[in-house]
Amino acid sequence: MSKRLEKKIALITAAGAGIGRASAIKFAREGARVIVNDINVDLAEQTLAFIIEQGGQGEVMVADVTDQQAVEKMVKQSHQALGQLDIVFCNAGGSLPSAYAEVSDDEFETIYALNFRSVHYCIKAALPIMLAQQSGTFLCTSSGAGINYSPGLAAYGAAKAGLTSLARSIAVEYGSQGIRANVIAPGPIETPSLRAWLDSLDAKQTEKTTQSTYQQWCEHVPVGRLGNADDIANAAVFLVSDEAAFVNGVLLPVDGAIHAKLSSA
């Protein structure tokens, strides 16, 4: 069986859990040597253990991706240790729902730093390395909230929407020099944190309903279920592989047709 990422060096941010962990494991299965980044060393080490257990290769790089100097140090050390850097998957992000008027300036900046500045720092640090190689691929995790309206996620959605413009600019400006940049936009992904939040909404309801919030969310997705981390990891592997050599500056929703449903409404 061919390994689509053989001999590639891939850095994945927020790879300690969820989409990041699933992608790190999948990339390693496909032959990449994975640099597992997370701010939590224990979670990063757990991901690396899964990779090694399955015969893959990788190392841990603990860094806060909202800290530009920490990102620059991580990218520099990774390149010096491994001699190349082929893939940077900027996956870090997240936010809790809150009405826009209730988001303080400090909270907005925190959301923006995690969901946009972190990506900018990673691309800015890695781009010179990739230009020197005349090859390299960036992939950014956006969100359905960066495409369409999502309740309580104005600040988060604005930051995620900016990733599409940034990736397209990188693709156009540097595509002739072997650089690709794409964006993947997950729909609702079933994680322990999302499930806990949905359950908390049920607990707050004063009137009993025949369906749980979880069931309602599943019905909102045309395919009838929430996504899982592997759904995103599978799409991510294609986008960073040489099979996608002519795919550049693209936003790919992986959302069970939610975007198609909203676009046709």
Backbone as CSV, one residue per row, in Angstrom:
resi,resn,N_x,N_y,N_z,CA_x,CA_y,CA_z,C_x,C_y,C_z
1,MET,0.834,-1.180,0.000,0.000,0.000,0.000,0.888,1.257,0.000
2,SER,0.601,2.201,-0.911,1.417,3.396,-0.988,1.109,4.318,0.177
3,LYS,2.136,5.006,0.636,1.970,5.967,1.726,2.051,7.364,1.126
4,ARG,0.958,8.088,1.204,0.845,9.357,0.499,1.738,10.460,1.063
5,LEU,2.186,10.308,2.300,3.007,11.346,2.920,4.407,10.851,3.260
6,GLU,4.830,9.824,2.571,6.150,9.243,2.840,7.246,10.283,2.629
7,LYS,8.189,10.314,3.570,9.342,11.220,3.562,8.968,12.683,3.798
8,LYS,7.740,12.938,4.223,7.320,14.297,4.528,7.490,14.578,6.023
9,ILE,7.822,15.815,6.337,7.858,16.276,7.717,6.655,17.189,7.916
10,ALA,5.813,16.839,8.884,4.568,17.578,9.093,4.478,18.096,10.524
11,LEU,4.232,19.390,10.655,3.989,20.018,11.954,2.493,20.248,12.092
12,ILE,1.908,19.744,13.176,0.475,19.919,13.422,0.293,20.596,14.765
13,THR,-0.381,21.736,14.772,-0.624,22.435,16.033,-1.890,21.894,16.695
14,ALA,-1.927,22.023,18.020,-3.043,21.501,18.825,-3.312,20.037,18.489
15,ALA,-2.234,19.257,18.460,-2.337,17.848,18.089,-2.504,16.932,19.294
16,GLY,-2.790,17.506,20.453,-2.933,16.697,21.650,-4.278,16.018,21.786
17,ALA,-5.259,16.442,21.012,-6.596,15.865,21.129,-7.404,16.204,19.878
18,GLY,-8.594,15.593,19.786,-9.546,15.951,18.745,-9.034,15.818,17.331
19,ILE,-9.324,16.821,16.511,-8.923,16.803,15.100,-7.411,16.734,14.969
20,GLY,-6.708,17.462,15.821,-5.250,17.465,15.750,-4.651,16.099,16.004
21,ARG,-5.152,15.413,17.030,-4.637,14.066,17.324,-4.981,13.084,16.210
22,ALA,-6.228,13.112,15.755,-6.636,12.197,14.686,-5.805,12.434,13.432
23,SER,-5.518,13.694,13.130,-4.722,14.022,11.947,-3.280,13.593,12.114
24,ALA,-2.719,13.792,13.304,-1.342,13.381,13.557,-1.181,11.879,13.364
25,ILE,-2.117,11.113,13.889,-2.072,9.651,13.747,-2.237,9.249,12.286
26,LYS,-3.169,9.901,11.598,-3.411,9.585,10.188,-2.206,9.961,9.326
27,PHE,-1.627,11.128,9.561,-0.452,11.557,8.798,0.692,10.553,8.988
28,ALA,0.877,10.116,10.229,1.953,9.164,10.511,1.704,7.832,9.804
29,ARG,0.454,7.388,9.798,0.125,6.149,9.084,0.452,6.261,7.601
30,GLU,0.313,7.480,7.087,0.580,7.707,5.672,2.059,7.976,5.395
31,GLY,2.901,7.827,6.414,4.341,7.886,6.201,5.035,9.151,6.657
32,ALA,4.299,10.147,7.119,4.937,11.393,7.552,5.608,11.223,8.914
33,ARG,6.651,11.979,9.120,7.215,12.141,10.458,6.528,13.358,11.047
34,VAL,5.830,13.177,12.144,4.927,14.214,12.647,5.511,14.933,13.858
35,ILE,5.540,16.243,13.765,5.896,17.074,14.905,4.590,17.403,15.611
36,VAL,4.400,16.829,16.781,3.168,16.971,17.549,3.273,18.189,18.447
37,ASN,2.558,19.233,18.093,2.556,20.439,18.930,1.295,20.507,19.777
38,ASP,1.471,20.918,21.004,0.346,21.240,21.877,0.888,22.046,23.035
39,ILE,0.018,22.799,23.678,0.432,23.558,24.858,0.485,22.656,26.093
40,ASN,-0.203,21.499,25.992,-0.262,20.523,27.080,0.679,19.368,26.769
41,VAL,1.768,19.260,27.510,2.786,18.252,27.219,2.241,16.837,27.384
42,ASP,1.384,16.603,28.369,0.847,15.258,28.592,0.012,14.793,27.405
43,LEU,-0.847,15.670,26.894,-1.675,15.308,25.741,-0.808,15.078,24.503
44,ALA,0.208,15.922,24.314,1.100,15.756,23.166,1.835,14.422,23.243
45,GLU,2.305,14.075,24.433,3.018,12.802,24.614,2.088,11.614,24.360
46,GLN,0.817,11.741,24.748,-0.144,10.669,24.483,-0.339,10.461,22.982
47,THR,-0.440,11.569,22.241,-0.573,11.458,20.783,0.651,10.786,20.183
48,LEU,1.826,11.208,20.619,3.056,10.602,20.109,3.106,9.114,20.435
49,ALA,2.644,8.736,21.607,2.630,7.322,21.994,1.749,6.516,21.047
50,PHE,0.596,7.064,20.665,-0.273,6.391,19.705,0.435,6.216,18.362
51,ILE,1.145,7.247,17.937,1.857,7.207,16.662,2.926,6.118,16.678
52,ILE,3.734,6.108,17.729,4.825,5.129,17.826,4.269,3.715,17.962
53,GLU,3.183,3.582,18.701,2.544,2.271,18.898,2.133,1.652,17.562
54,GLN,1.781,2.510,16.613,1.341,2.030,15.304,2.469,2.012,14.276
55,GLY,3.700,2.183,14.757,4.851,2.077,13.869,5.257,3.366,13.201
56,GLY,4.676,4.497,13.626,5.001,5.781,13.021,6.148,6.472,13.718
57,GLN,6.491,7.644,13.196,7.599,8.420,13.740,7.128,9.832,14.061
58,GLY,7.729,10.407,15.098,7.363,11.769,15.433,8.103,12.261,16.655
59,GLU,7.857,13.502,16.987,8.407,14.105,18.186,7.440,15.170,18.696
60,VAL,7.631,15.531,19.930,6.760,16.515,20.569,7.452,17.868,20.605
61,MET,6.692,18.905,20.290,7.154,20.288,20.429,6.081,21.054,21.203
62,VAL,6.349,21.316,22.467,5.389,22.042,23.291,5.589,23.538,23.076
63,ALA,4.508,24.224,22.721,4.577,25.672,22.520,3.179,26.250,22.532
64,ASP,3.077,27.466,23.013,1.840,28.235,22.960,1.829,28.963,21.621
65,VAL,0.943,28.565,20.720,0.975,29.126,19.363,0.439,30.553,19.303
66,THR,-0.055,31.079,20.408,-0.437,32.488,20.430,0.750,33.382,20.797
67,ASP,1.890,32.763,21.048,3.126,33.469,21.402,4.051,33.416,20.184
68,GLN,4.245,34.543,19.524,5.010,34.550,18.284,6.431,34.035,18.463
69,GLN,7.092,34.432,19.531,8.461,33.973,19.752,8.516,32.469,19.976
70,ALA,7.523,31.926,20.685,7.476,30.486,20.912,7.277,29.738,19.594
71,VAL,6.452,30.283,18.721,6.214,29.652,17.414,7.487,29.691,16.577
72,GLU,8.139,30.829,16.548,9.375,30.949,15.767,10.433,29.963,16.263
73,LYS,10.534,29.825,17.572,11.497,28.881,18.158,11.137,27.449,17.789
74,MET,9.850,27.104,17.868,9.399,25.748,17.532,9.702,25.411,16.078
75,VAL,9.378,26.312,15.178,9.604,26.060,13.756,11.096,25.950,13.460
76,LYS,11.885,26.828,14.051,13.337,26.802,13.837,13.945,25.508,14.355
77,GLN,13.559,25.096,15.556,14.099,23.867,16.129,13.674,22.643,15.314
78,SER,12.442,22.638,14.854,11.946,21.521,14.047,12.749,21.399,12.761
79,HIS,12.979,22.521,12.116,13.729,22.511,10.856,15.174,22.107,11.071
80,GLN,15.775,22.631,12.122,17.173,22.289,12.400,17.330,20.812,12.721
81,ALA,16.374,20.255,13.443,16.466,18.853,13.854,16.200,17.894,12.712
82,LEU,15.286,18.253,11.815,14.841,17.305,10.792,15.258,17.681,9.371
83,GLY,15.765,18.886,9.184,16.327,19.264,7.902,15.343,19.725,6.849
84,GLN,14.067,19.618,7.104,13.062,20.074,6.154,11.745,20.266,6.885
85,LEU,10.830,20.939,6.221,9.493,21.139,6.762,8.539,21.221,5.576
86,ASP,7.767,20.158,5.397,6.946,20.035,4.189,5.497,20.447,4.393
87,ILE,4.986,20.237,5.594,3.570,20.474,5.873,3.435,21.188,7.205
88,VAL,2.644,22.247,7.216,2.269,22.888,8.476,0.748,22.936,8.515
89,PHE,0.185,22.179,9.440,-1.267,22.117,9.611,-1.610,22.975,10.817
90,CYS,-2.116,24.174,10.559,-2.462,25.127,11.622,-3.861,24.795,12.121
91,ASN,-3.928,23.999,13.145,-5.194,23.434,13.595,-5.712,24.050,14.890
92,ALA,-4.867,24.763,15.615,-5.278,25.304,16.913,-6.439,26.280,16.763
93,GLY,-7.346,26.242,17.712,-8.469,27.174,17.687,-9.529,26.766,18.691
94,GLY,-10.595,27.553,18.722,-11.702,27.230,19.605,-12.294,28.469,20.252
95,SER,-13.522,28.316,20.745,-14.198,29.402,21.425,-15.476,28.882,22.058
96,LEU,-15.907,29.520,23.120,-17.205,29.212,23.707,-18.231,30.215,23.190
97,PRO,-19.458,29.767,22.920,-20.482,30.672,22.390,-20.805,31.800,23.367
98,SER,-20.943,33.001,22.816,-21.329,34.162,23.596,-21.844,35.228,22.642
99,ALA,-22.909,35.895,23.015,-23.458,36.955,22.166,-22.400,38.039,21.944
100,TYR,-22.350,38.566,20.738,-21.302,39.521,20.369,-21.226,40.702,21.327
101,ALA,-22.374,41.235,21.725,-22.395,42.402,22.607,-21.831,42.096,23.988
102,GLU,-21.768,40.817,24.330,-21.268,40.417,25.639,-19.785,40.058,25.637
103,VAL,-19.166,40.078,24.470,-17.746,39.749,24.357,-16.925,41.006,24.618
104,SER,-16.109,40.974,25.659,-15.274,42.128,25.978,-14.141,42.250,24.966
105,ASP,-13.498,43.406,24.954,-12.371,43.608,24.047,-11.258,42.600,24.335
106,ASP,-11.006,42.332,25.606,-9.957,41.363,25.960,-10.336,39.960,25.496
107,GLU,-11.604,39.605,25.653,-12.056,38.284,25.208,-11.970,38.164,23.691
108,PHE,-12.329,39.236,22.994,-12.238,39.223,21.537,-10.794,39.010,21.100
109,GLU,-9.875,39.714,21.734,-8.465,39.581,21.379,-7.953,38.170,21.658
110,THR,-8.405,37.561,22.752,-8.012,36.185,23.065,-8.500,35.220,21.987
111,ILE,-9.742,35.389,21.575,-10.315,34.541,20.516,-9.561,34.750,19.206
112,TYR,-9.298,36.008,18.881,-8.603,36.337,17.638,-7.177,35.792,17.643
113,ALA,-6.516,35.896,18.789,-5.137,35.416,18.892,-5.047,33.917,18.661
114,LEU,-5.966,33.175,19.262,-5.932,31.723,19.128,-6.323,31.267,17.730
115,ASN,-7.305,31.924,17.136,-7.869,31.435,15.877,-7.291,32.068,14.616
116,PHE,-6.646,33.221,14.751,-6.037,33.831,13.564,-4.553,34.126,13.738
117,ARG,-4.209,34.839,14.813,-2.795,35.192,14.973,-1.897,33.956,15.026
118,SER,-2.360,32.900,15.667,-1.557,31.676,15.769,-1.210,31.135,14.389
119,VAL,-2.165,31.219,13.468,-1.938,30.751,12.095,-0.949,31.669,11.385
120,HIS,-1.159,32.956,11.533,-0.231,33.933,10.944,1.197,33.693,11.435
121,TYR,1.363,33.457,12.730,2.698,33.230,13.274,3.340,31.981,12.669
122,CYS,2.552,30.907,12.541,3.092,29.660,11.991,3.491,29.822,10.525
123,ILE,2.620,30.447,9.752,2.921,30.634,8.328,4.120,31.549,8.154
124,LYS,4.143,32.637,8.901,5.245,33.601,8.794,6.582,32.953,9.123
125,ALA,6.591,32.058,10.122,7.835,31.412,10.539,8.277,30.335,9.549
126,ALA,7.305,29.605,8.983,7.647,28.468,8.125,7.826,28.830,6.654
127,LEU,7.220,29.931,6.227,7.262,30.284,4.804,8.684,30.426,4.247
128,PRO,9.613,31.102,4.944,10.975,31.202,4.391,11.636,29.839,4.181
129,ILE,11.368,28.899,5.064,11.920,27.545,4.924,11.365,26.893,3.674
130,MET,10.069,27.002,3.475,9.433,26.377,2.317,9.857,27.053,1.016
131,LEU,10.026,28.363,1.041,10.483,29.055,-0.164,11.894,28.609,-0.542
132,ALA,12.742,28.402,0.460,14.098,27.917,0.184,14.067,26.518,-0.407
133,GLN,13.091,25.695,0.042,12.922,24.333,-0.496,12.244,24.346,-1.862
134,GLN,11.532,25.462,-2.151,10.665,25.556,-3.339,9.536,24.529,-3.269
135,SER,9.083,24.253,-2.057,7.954,23.344,-1.858,7.457,23.466,-0.428
136,GLY,6.173,23.230,-0.259,5.604,23.235,1.081,4.104,23.465,1.027
137,THR,3.425,22.963,2.050,1.969,23.044,2.091,1.494,23.521,3.450
138,PHE,0.601,24.504,3.425,-0.076,24.965,4.624,-1.533,24.522,4.574
139,LEU,-2.038,24.093,5.720,-3.457,23.776,5.847,-3.953,24.417,7.134
140,CYS,-5.088,25.097,7.054,-5.650,25.794,8.208,-7.017,25.224,8.543
141,THR,-7.266,25.018,9.819,-8.587,24.591,10.257,-9.454,25.814,10.504
142,SER,-10.485,25.963,9.699,-11.460,27.038,9.888,-12.684,26.439,10.566
143,SER,-13.866,26.830,10.140,-15.090,26.359,10.771,-16.269,26.769,9.903
144,GLY,-17.381,26.064,10.082,-18.606,26.502,9.441,-18.985,27.901,9.876
145,ALA,-18.567,28.283,11.082,-18.843,29.631,11.582,-18.078,30.693,10.808
146,GLY,-17.035,30.277,10.083,-16.283,31.210,9.253,-16.869,31.353,7.865
147,ILE,-17.932,30.580,7.581,-18.596,30.640,6.271,-19.995,31.210,6.404
148,ASN,-20.734,30.690,7.373,-22.111,31.096,7.598,-22.289,31.528,9.052
149,TYR,-23.430,32.104,9.341,-23.726,32.528,10.709,-23.868,31.323,11.632
150,SER,-23.246,31.416,12.800,-23.432,30.431,13.863,-23.755,31.189,15.142
151,PRO,-24.826,30.828,15.840,-25.257,31.566,17.030,-24.153,31.695,18.076
152,GLY,-23.908,32.932,18.502,-22.964,33.174,19.578,-21.506,33.086,19.194
153,LEU,-21.206,33.001,17.900,-19.813,32.805,17.485,-19.333,33.901,16.529
154,ALA,-19.776,35.122,16.753,-19.393,36.220,15.869,-17.879,36.449,15.865
155,ALA,-17.285,36.546,17.042,-15.848,36.802,17.133,-15.047,35.634,16.560
156,TYR,-15.431,34.443,16.934,-14.770,33.229,16.438,-14.922,33.127,14.929
157,GLY,-16.136,33.336,14.436,-16.382,33.238,13.002,-15.599,34.261,12.206
158,ALA,-15.484,35.483,12.746,-14.722,36.518,12.052,-13.253,36.128,11.927
159,ALA,-12.692,35.572,12.996,-11.297,35.131,12.955,-11.107,33.989,11.970
160,LYS,-12.037,33.037,11.985,-11.933,31.896,11.085,-12.125,32.307,9.625
161,ALA,-13.015,33.262,9.374,-13.219,33.732,8.010,-11.940,34.343,7.448
162,GLY,-11.176,35.000,8.314,-9.926,35.608,7.870,-8.909,34.602,7.361
163,LEU,-8.997,33.361,7.841,-8.050,32.331,7.396,-8.193,32.041,5.911
164,THR,-9.409,32.113,5.411,-9.628,31.842,3.985,-8.926,32.891,3.137
165,SER,-9.070,34.156,3.501,-8.402,35.219,2.752,-6.885,35.079,2.838
166,LEU,-6.381,34.754,4.032,-4.941,34.599,4.206,-4.409,33.457,3.347
167,ALA,-5.074,32.313,3.380,-4.625,31.154,2.604,-4.656,31.451,1.107
168,ARG,-5.687,32.136,0.655,-5.767,32.459,-0.771,-4.643,33.405,-1.187
169,SER,-4.320,34.340,-0.315,-3.220,35.254,-0.618,-1.899,34.506,-0.727
170,ILE,-1.654,33.597,0.226,-0.427,32.790,0.186,-0.387,31.955,-1.090
171,ALA,-1.521,31.337,-1.431,-1.590,30.482,-2.621,-1.267,31.257,-3.891
172,VAL,-1.817,32.443,-4.024,-1.621,33.241,-5.243,-0.224,33.851,-5.284
173,GLU,0.220,34.390,-4.162,1.517,35.066,-4.142,2.690,34.100,-4.289
174,TYR,2.545,32.879,-3.762,3.698,31.978,-3.720,3.477,30.638,-4.420
175,GLY,2.343,30.495,-5.083,2.069,29.240,-5.779,3.115,28.896,-6.828
176,SER,3.659,29.895,-7.498,4.660,29.651,-8.545,5.989,29.196,-7.960
177,GLN,6.116,29.316,-6.633,7.354,28.899,-5.964,7.165,27.610,-5.164
178,GLY,6.135,26.869,-5.542,5.938,25.544,-4.961,5.167,25.520,-3.659
179,ILE,4.508,26.631,-3.304,3.800,26.716,-2.029,2.298,26.568,-2.254
180,ARG,1.667,25.754,-1.420,0.204,25.630,-1.437,-0.351,26.006,-0.064
181,ALA,-1.566,26.552,-0.067,-2.242,26.900,1.190,-3.736,26.701,1.001
182,ASN,-4.316,25.867,1.838,-5.744,25.572,1.759,-6.375,25.622,3.141
183,VAL,-7.691,25.664,3.142,-8.453,25.762,4.388,-9.498,24.660,4.427
184,ILE,-9.610,24.026,5.568,-10.640,23.012,5.777,-11.615,23.547,6.825
185,ALA,-12.904,23.433,6.531,-13.924,23.994,7.425,-14.803,22.881,7.967
186,PRO,-14.490,22.376,9.150,-15.320,21.321,9.739,-16.703,21.836,10.114
187,GLY,-17.686,20.973,9.969,-18.995,21.237,10.547,-18.954,20.847,12.012
188,PRO,-20.103,20.600,12.638,-20.100,20.195,14.050,-19.451,18.823,14.214
189,ILE,-18.399,18.787,15.023,-17.639,17.552,15.236,-17.910,17.054,16.653
190,GLU,-18.292,15.806,16.748,-18.635,15.240,18.062,-17.380,14.977,18.875
191,THR,-17.172,15.828,19.846,-16.068,15.695,20.789,-16.657,15.684,22.197
192,PRO,-15.897,15.224,23.184,-16.413,15.250,24.555,-16.854,16.642,24.995
193,SER,-16.090,17.680,24.586,-16.435,19.043,25.001,-17.731,19.514,24.342
194,LEU,-17.911,19.193,23.057,-19.148,19.591,22.383,-20.340,18.849,22.973
195,ARG,-20.168,17.558,23.213,-21.278,16.780,23.781,-21.652,17.304,25.172
196,ALA,-20.655,17.665,25.959,-20.924,18.196,27.292,-21.674,19.516,27.202
197,TRP,-21.300,20.355,26.223,-21.983,21.638,26.045,-23.436,21.427,25.621
198,LEU,-23.660,20.496,24.689,-25.028,20.216,24.249,-25.873,19.686,25.406
199,ASP,-25.281,18.819,26.221,-26.002,18.293,27.388,-26.314,19.397,28.389
200,SER,-25.396,20.374,28.499,-25.627,21.482,29.431,-26.792,22.352,28.979
201,LEU,-26.994,22.449,27.677,-28.127,23.212,27.152,-29.440,22.524,27.517
202,ASP,-29.445,21.205,27.460,-30.646,20.461,27.864,-30.953,20.701,29.340
203,ALA,-29.911,20.751,30.144,-30.102,20.922,31.585,-30.683,22.297,31.922
204,LYS,-30.433,23.279,31.057,-30.915,24.636,31.302,-32.352,24.850,30.837
205,GLN,-32.854,23.936,30.013,-34.207,24.116,29.483,-35.251,23.939,30.583
206,THR,-36.200,24.851,30.594,-37.271,24.765,31.590,-38.420,23.888,31.116
207,GLU,-38.546,23.761,29.794,-39.611,22.915,29.239,-38.996,21.666,28.646
208,LYS,-39.638,20.530,28.909,-39.140,19.271,28.379,-39.534,19.150,26.904
209,THR,-38.589,18.643,26.107,-38.847,18.437,24.684,-38.688,16.961,24.371
210,THR,-39.260,16.570,23.243,-39.177,15.159,22.852,-37.798,14.798,22.328
211,GLN,-37.032,15.806,21.925,-35.700,15.553,21.384,-34.650,16.295,22.194
212,SER,-33.510,15.666,22.394,-32.393,16.336,23.055,-31.757,17.319,22.063
213,THR,-30.982,18.236,22.605,-30.253,19.177,21.743,-29.320,18.425,20.815
214,TYR,-28.720,17.359,21.306,-27.844,16.532,20.476,-28.609,15.974,19.277
215,GLN,-29.777,15.438,19.502,-30.586,14.885,18.417,-30.985,15.975,17.427
216,GLN,-31.299,17.144,17.933,-31.659,18.258,17.060,-30.482,18.656,16.173
217,TRP,-29.307,18.670,16.745,-28.115,19.005,15.961,-27.870,17.959,14.875
218,CYS,-28.044,16.700,15.233,-27.855,15.632,14.242,-28.828,15.795,13.085
219,GLU,-30.064,16.154,13.389,-31.076,16.324,12.341,-30.791,17.548,11.476
220,HIS,-30.088,18.530,12.044,-29.734,19.730,11.285,-28.731,19.406,10.178
221,VAL,-27.936,18.357,10.377,-26.936,17.961,9.388,-27.613,17.061,8.344
222,PRO,-27.546,17.410,7.066,-28.252,16.618,6.053,-27.923,15.129,6.063
223,VAL,-26.682,14.761,6.411,-26.356,13.335,6.419,-26.858,12.636,7.681
224,GLY,-27.387,13.399,8.642,-28.046,12.803,9.803,-27.175,12.495,10.997
225,ARG,-25.976,13.004,11.027,-25.090,12.766,12.173,-24.094,13.902,12.284
226,LEU,-23.482,14.013,13.457,-22.363,14.923,13.614,-21.116,14.278,13.025
227,GLY,-20.144,15.091,12.699,-18.897,14.554,12.189,-18.034,14.016,13.316
228,ASN,-16.928,13.388,12.943,-15.943,12.963,13.932,-14.563,13.394,13.463
229,ALA,-13.607,13.305,14.355,-12.264,13.807,14.060,-11.644,13.113,12.849
230,ASP,-11.942,11.833,12.670,-11.385,11.106,11.525,-11.924,11.622,10.197
231,ASP,-13.167,12.124,10.188,-13.714,12.708,8.959,-12.833,13.859,8.485
232,ILE,-12.382,14.668,9.422,-11.539,15.806,9.071,-10.120,15.350,8.730
233,ALA,-9.603,14.412,9.503,-8.245,13.913,9.255,-8.119,13.304,7.867
234,ASN,-9.139,12.572,7.433,-9.092,11.954,6.111,-9.034,13.003,5.002
235,ALA,-9.832,14.059,5.157,-9.805,15.138,4.167,-8.476,15.889,4.222
236,ALA,-7.948,16.073,5.437,-6.687,16.792,5.603,-5.539,16.069,4.911
237,VAL,-5.493,14.758,5.022,-4.427,13.985,4.372,-4.417,14.243,2.871
238,PHE,-5.603,14.219,2.264,-5.663,14.487,0.825,-5.137,15.877,0.504
239,LEU,-5.577,16.884,1.256,-5.212,18.267,0.941,-3.715,18.528,1.073
240,VAL,-3.032,17.839,1.975,-1.587,18.068,2.134,-0.745,17.111,1.294
241,SER,-1.381,16.134,0.653,-0.641,15.145,-0.133,-0.365,15.663,-1.542
242,ASP,0.534,14.978,-2.245,0.840,15.346,-3.625,-0.328,15.070,-4.566
243,GLU,-1.287,14.270,-4.128,-2.482,14.046,-4.933,-3.243,15.355,-5.156
244,ALA,-3.073,16.291,-4.225,-3.761,17.580,-4.310,-2.831,18.673,-4.828
245,ALA,-1.862,18.297,-5.652,-0.849,19.249,-6.122,-1.442,20.450,-6.853
246,PHE,-2.623,20.285,-7.451,-3.242,21.376,-8.210,-4.378,22.030,-7.421
247,VAL,-4.472,21.668,-6.149,-5.491,22.246,-5.266,-4.810,23.300,-4.410
248,ASN,-5.112,24.564,-4.680,-4.419,25.652,-3.992,-5.373,26.822,-3.798
249,GLY,-5.382,27.380,-2.580,-6.249,28.502,-2.283,-7.707,28.121,-2.134
250,VAL,-7.940,26.890,-1.698,-9.303,26.357,-1.642,-9.826,26.293,-0.211
251,LEU,-11.114,26.580,-0.059,-11.825,26.355,1.195,-12.698,25.122,1.020
252,LEU,-12.434,24.088,1.809,-13.185,22.837,1.702,-14.045,22.617,2.939
253,PRO,-15.377,22.775,2.820,-16.241,22.416,3.942,-16.326,20.893,4.069
254,VAL,-16.131,20.399,5.276,-16.317,18.976,5.564,-17.359,18.930,6.676
255,ASP,-18.626,18.932,6.256,-19.697,19.243,7.201,-20.992,18.491,6.956
256,GLY,-20.944,17.403,6.205,-22.154,16.628,5.986,-23.216,17.372,5.204
257,ALA,-22.791,18.361,4.415,-23.670,19.136,3.501,-24.394,20.289,4.190
258,ILE,-23.956,20.700,5.360,-24.577,21.868,6.013,-24.431,23.125,5.150
259,HIS,-23.222,23.356,4.638,-22.991,24.547,3.825,-23.858,24.527,2.568
260,ALA,-23.977,23.358,1.960,-24.830,23.232,0.767,-26.282,23.534,1.113
261,LYS,-26.710,23.073,2.266,-28.097,23.297,2.715,-28.347,24.785,2.949
262,LEU,-27.443,25.466,3.634,-27.610,26.879,3.931,-27.484,27.730,2.675
263,SER,-26.601,27.323,1.763,-26.416,28.089,0.537,-27.631,28.044,-0.377
264,SER,-28.405,26.986,-0.261,-29.570,26.812,-1.136,-30.861,27.285,-0.491
265,ALA,-30.761,27.755,0.767,-31.967,28.172,1.486,-32.517,29.488,0.921
